């Protein structure tokens, strides 16, 4: 169980980095839009951010559940 929890933590860390990167790109896109330099961020980018963060959060919840079980 502990090994699975540790792997899930590594998976969450990777997913969190992907989500954070997408969030930075979205933040930059909104800043460029606000400065009248570009159109608003695309639906595809917003969906990418939403999906990436959702996956990362799901993996974090699973890792926390597994760690709690391993501690019992």
N, CA, C and O of each residue as an XYZ file, in Angstrom:
288
protein
N       0.829     -1.196      0.000
C       0.000      0.000      0.000
C       0.872      1.258      0.000
O       0.577      2.226     -0.701
N       1.941      1.236      0.786
C       2.813      2.410      0.856
C       3.463      2.688     -0.494
O       3.588      3.844     -0.897
N       3.882      1.625     -1.200
C       4.498      1.807     -2.520
C       3.511      2.473     -3.482
O       3.880      3.381     -4.227
N       2.258      2.018     -3.461
C       1.232      2.614     -4.321
C       1.016      4.080     -3.955
O       0.857      4.924     -4.837
N       1.009      4.380     -2.674
C       0.846      5.773     -2.234
C       2.005      6.627     -2.727
O       1.798      7.744     -3.202
N       3.217      6.110     -2.615
C       4.390      6.864     -3.069
C       4.348      7.100     -4.577
O       4.698      8.183     -5.045
N       3.921      6.093     -5.338
C       3.803      6.263     -6.790
C       2.725      7.288     -7.118
O       2.890      8.100     -8.028
N       1.634      7.250     -6.383
C       0.553      8.210     -6.615
C       1.012      9.625     -6.292
O       0.617     10.573     -6.971
N       1.837      9.777     -5.270
C       2.398     11.099     -4.956
C       3.270     11.581     -6.110
O       3.194     12.747     -6.496
N       4.095     10.700     -6.660
C       4.928     11.096     -7.811
C       4.057     11.463     -9.013
O       4.344     12.424     -9.727
N       2.991     10.690     -9.227
C       2.067     11.003    -10.324
C       1.403     12.357    -10.098
O       1.254     13.143    -11.033
N       1.002     12.631     -8.849
C       0.391     13.926     -8.537
C       1.378     15.065     -8.782
O       1.010     16.099     -9.339
N       2.634     14.878     -8.365
C       3.631     15.936     -8.554
C       3.816     16.254    -10.036
O       3.918     17.420    -10.416
N       3.859     15.219    -10.868
C       4.000     15.440    -12.310
C       2.763     16.147    -12.864
O       2.882     17.094    -13.641
N       1.585     15.689    -12.465
C       0.346     16.308    -12.940
C       0.222     17.745    -12.446
O      -0.276     18.609    -13.168
N       0.669     18.003    -11.227
C       0.616     19.354    -10.679
C       1.529     20.293    -11.461
O       1.173     21.447    -11.699
N       2.689     19.812    -11.857
C       3.604     20.650    -12.646
C       2.995     20.965    -14.012
O       3.098     22.093    -14.494
N       2.367     19.980    -14.629
C       1.699     20.210    -15.916
C       0.577     21.237    -15.746
O       0.443     22.155    -16.555
N      -0.224     21.077    -14.697
C      -1.323     22.017    -14.443
C      -0.791     23.417    -14.158
O      -1.336     24.403    -14.655
N       0.260     23.506    -13.370
C       0.838     24.819    -13.048
C       1.369     25.511    -14.296
O       1.211     26.721    -14.459
N       1.990     24.745    -15.167
C       2.497     25.306    -16.417
C       1.348     25.832    -17.278
O       1.433     26.927    -17.834
N       0.291     25.060    -17.382
C      -0.875     25.496    -18.154
C      -1.499     26.736    -17.521
O      -1.921     27.649    -18.231
N      -1.558     26.774    -16.200
C      -2.107     27.948    -15.508
C      -1.263     29.189    -15.762
O      -1.803     30.286    -15.910
N       0.049     29.029    -15.813
C       0.919     30.179    -16.122
C       0.654     30.684    -17.544
O       0.594     31.890    -17.782
N       0.497     29.746    -18.486
C       0.196     30.166    -19.862
C      -1.145     30.887    -19.934
O      -1.280     31.867    -20.667
N      -2.130     30.416    -19.189
C      -3.435     31.073    -19.176
C      -3.334     32.462    -18.543
O      -3.922     33.420    -19.044
N      -2.598     32.568    -17.456
C      -2.396     33.873    -16.808
C      -1.743     34.850    -17.780
O      -2.158     36.005    -17.878
N      -0.721     34.387    -18.497
C      -0.048     35.244    -19.477
C      -0.995     35.643    -20.606
O      -0.961     36.778    -21.082
N      -1.834     34.710    -21.029
C      -2.789     35.007    -22.102
C      -3.797     36.064    -21.648
O      -4.141     36.964    -22.414
N      -4.267     35.956    -20.413
C      -5.201     36.969    -19.904
C      -4.517     38.326    -19.767
O      -5.124     39.360    -20.045
N      -3.264     38.324    -19.343
C      -2.527     39.590    -19.217
C      -2.348     40.241    -20.583
O      -2.490     41.456    -20.719
N      -2.037     39.441    -21.585
C      -1.882     39.979    -22.941
C      -3.215     40.519    -23.453
O      -3.248     41.553    -24.120
N      -4.298     39.837    -23.150
C      -5.623     40.311    -23.543
C      -5.943     41.633    -22.846
O      -6.438     42.567    -23.477
N      -5.662     41.709    -21.555
C      -5.949     42.929    -20.790
C      -5.146     44.117    -21.302
O      -5.586     45.262    -21.206
N      -3.976     43.838    -21.841
C      -3.127     44.907    -22.376
C      -3.449     45.203    -23.840
O      -2.717     45.932    -24.509
N      -4.540     44.637    -24.325
C      -4.982     44.848    -25.710
C      -3.964     44.382    -26.744
O      -3.877     44.942    -27.838
N      -3.196     43.359    -26.395
C      -2.203     42.855    -27.341
C      -2.652     41.588    -28.052
O      -2.116     41.236    -29.103
N      -3.634     40.904    -27.482
C      -4.060     39.624    -28.055
C      -5.544     39.409    -27.789
O      -6.138     40.061    -26.930
N      -6.131     38.481    -28.544
C      -7.516     38.103    -28.230
C      -7.556     37.336    -26.901
O      -6.514     36.938    -26.379
N      -8.745     37.134    -26.367
C      -8.826     36.395    -25.098
C      -8.305     34.966    -25.265
O      -8.212     34.460    -26.383
N      -7.969     34.327    -24.157
C      -7.489     32.945    -24.237
C      -8.530     32.048    -24.910
O      -9.735     32.271    -24.798
N      -8.039     31.055    -25.593
C      -8.941     30.149    -26.311
C      -9.671     29.220    -25.345
O      -9.215     28.966    -24.230
N     -10.797     28.731    -25.800
C     -11.537     27.741    -25.025
C     -10.671     26.508    -24.811
O     -10.727     25.887    -23.750
N      -9.875     26.152    -25.806
C      -9.011     24.977    -25.690
C      -8.010     25.138    -24.545
O      -7.773     24.198    -23.786
N      -7.421     26.337    -24.423
C      -6.470     26.571    -23.338
C      -7.184     26.528    -21.990
O      -6.680     25.935    -21.037
N      -8.350     27.153    -21.909
C      -9.089     27.127    -20.646
C      -9.500     25.702    -20.279
O      -9.444     25.321    -19.110
N      -9.912     24.916    -21.274
C     -10.250     23.514    -21.015
C      -9.021     22.720    -20.584
O      -9.104     21.881    -19.688
N      -7.889     22.984    -21.217
C      -6.646     22.304    -20.845
C      -6.301     22.572    -19.383
O      -5.944     21.655    -18.643
N      -6.411     23.825    -18.977
C      -6.115     24.193    -17.591
C      -7.088     23.495    -16.642
O      -6.678     22.923    -15.631
N      -8.348     23.545    -16.968
C      -9.358     22.927    -16.115
C      -9.128     21.426    -15.977
O      -9.169     20.886    -14.872
N      -8.890     20.762    -17.088
C      -8.681     19.314    -17.059
C      -7.395     18.940    -16.335
O      -7.369     17.977    -15.569
N      -6.336     19.694    -16.573
C      -5.054     19.395    -15.930
C      -5.152     19.581    -14.419
O      -4.647     18.755    -13.658
N      -5.796     20.658    -13.983
C      -5.925     20.896    -12.543
C      -6.842     19.853    -11.909
O      -6.594     19.402    -10.790
N      -7.890     19.474    -12.615
C      -8.797     18.449    -12.104
C      -8.062     17.122    -11.903
O      -8.238     16.463    -10.878
N      -7.247     16.735    -12.871
C      -6.471     15.501    -12.745
C      -5.507     15.591    -11.569
O      -5.412     14.656    -10.775
N      -4.796     16.702    -11.451
C      -3.844     16.863    -10.349
C      -4.564     16.791     -9.000
O      -4.079     16.139     -8.075
N      -5.699     17.444     -8.885
C      -6.449     17.411     -7.624
C      -6.942     16.005     -7.309
O      -6.916     15.574     -6.156
N      -7.386     15.301     -8.331
C      -7.843     13.926     -8.141
C      -6.707     13.036     -7.645
O      -6.897     12.227     -6.737
N      -5.538     13.186     -8.239
C      -4.385     12.394     -7.811
C      -3.954     12.759     -6.393
O      -3.559     11.883     -5.624
N      -4.024     14.025     -6.045
C      -3.689     14.439     -4.685
C      -4.653     13.806     -3.685
O      -4.227     13.289     -2.652
N      -5.935     13.846     -3.985
C      -6.920     13.228     -3.093
C      -6.660     11.734     -2.940
O      -6.752     11.195     -1.837
N      -6.338     11.071     -4.035
C      -6.048      9.637     -3.987
C      -4.782      9.368     -3.173
O      -4.747      8.419     -2.388
N      -3.764     10.172     -3.344
C      -2.525     10.005     -2.580
C      -2.787     10.187     -1.086
O      -2.269      9.428     -0.267
N      -3.577     11.177     -0.737
C      -3.888     11.403      0.676
C      -4.681     10.230      1.247
O      -4.445      9.817      2.382
N      -5.610      9.695      0.473
C      -6.390      8.539      0.923
C      -5.479      7.333      1.142
O      -5.589      6.642      2.155
N      -4.585      7.085      0.196
C      -3.674      5.945      0.311
C      -2.714      6.103      1.486
O      -2.419      5.132      2.183
N      -2.230      7.313      1.705
C      -1.329      7.547      2.838
C      -2.065      7.334      4.165
O      -1.493      6.798      5.114
N      -3.313      7.749      4.228
C      -4.102      7.538      5.447
C      -4.304      6.045      5.690
O      -4.204      5.581      6.826
N      -4.588      5.296      4.632
C      -4.751      3.844      4.771
C      -3.445      3.186      5.190
O      -3.450      2.271      6.013
N      -2.338      3.639      4.639
C      -1.037      3.049      4.966
C      -0.665      3.316      6.419
O       0.069      2.538      7.028
N      -1.167      4.408      6.971
C      -0.838      4.770      8.351
C      -1.639      3.959      9.366
O      -1.297      3.936     10.548
N      -2.686      3.302      8.919
C      -3.535      2.533      9.857
C      -2.870      1.267     10.302
O      -3.443      0.510     11.086
